[in-house]
Amino acid sequence: MPKKKSLSEKEIAKLESMIPDVAVRATRSAHSRALSTGMAVMGVLGRDLVETSADGSVRIVGKAKPRRKVTVGQVVTVQRMA
């Protein structure tokens, strides 16, 4: 069985620096895939929670609460919407 090569700190830092771009592409791809299958997508537009349908129509569902600042290690409880 061949030995695995461990990554250097420089290589790890380079890979970690790519995470934000990969996350943006993955989010956009998931959004597009959901719309292309006819599903609706929820999002925030300004201060409104909106539902975007596959046909491009946008419906305001409610008001979005202000973003919450959290500190490392803080536990956040999320309430489900009915």
C-alpha positions in Angstrom: 0.0 0.0 0.0 1.6 3.3 -1.0 2.2 6.0 1.6 0.1 9.1 1.5 2.0 12.4 1.1 1.1 15.0 3.7 0.4 18.5 2.6 2.6 21.4 3.5 1.3 24.4 5.4 1.6 26.4 2.1 -0.4 23.9 0.2 -3.1 23.8 2.9 -3.3 27.6 3.0 -3.7 27.6 -0.8 -6.5 25.1 -0.7 -8.2 26.9 2.2 -8.1 30.2 0.2 -10.2 28.5 -2.5 -13.1 27.7 -0.2 -15.1 31.0 -0.6 -15.0 30.7 -4.4 -16.0 27.1 -4.4 -18.9 27.9 -2.0 -20.2 30.7 -4.2 -20.1 28.4 -7.3 -21.8 25.6 -5.4 -24.5 27.9 -4.1 -25.2 29.4 -7.5 -25.3 25.9 -9.1 -27.7 24.6 -6.5 -30.0 27.6 -7.0 -30.0 27.1 -10.8 -30.6 23.3 -10.5 -33.5 23.9 -8.1 -35.1 26.4 -10.5 -34.5 24.2 -13.6 -36.4 21.3 -12.0 -39.4 23.6 -11.3 -38.8 24.1 -7.7 -39.1 27.5 -5.9 -36.1 29.0 -4.1 -36.3 31.1 -0.9 -34.0 34.0 -0.4 -33.6 37.4 1.1 -34.1 40.5 -1.1 -33.5 43.7 0.9 -35.4 43.2 4.1 -37.9 40.8 2.6 -38.0 37.0 2.5 -38.9 36.1 -1.0 -39.8 33.0 -3.0 -38.5 32.9 -6.6 -40.4 30.5 -8.9 -39.0 28.6 -11.9 -40.9 31.0 -14.2 -39.1 34.0 -12.7 -41.9 35.3 -10.6 -41.0 36.6 -7.1 -43.4 36.5 -4.2 -42.8 38.3 -0.9 -43.3 35.7 1.9 -42.5 37.9 4.9 -40.1 40.2 6.5 -36.5 39.0 7.1 -35.1 39.5 10.6 -31.9 41.4 10.9 -28.7 39.3 10.7 -27.3 38.1 14.0 -23.7 38.5 14.9 -22.3 35.4 16.5 -19.0 34.7 18.3 -17.0 31.6 17.9 -18.4 28.8 20.0 -21.8 30.5 20.5 -24.8 28.2 20.2 -27.5 29.5 17.9 -31.1 28.1 18.0 -32.9 28.1 14.7 -36.7 28.1 14.6 -38.5 26.3 11.8 -41.1 28.1 9.8 -44.5 26.4 9.5 
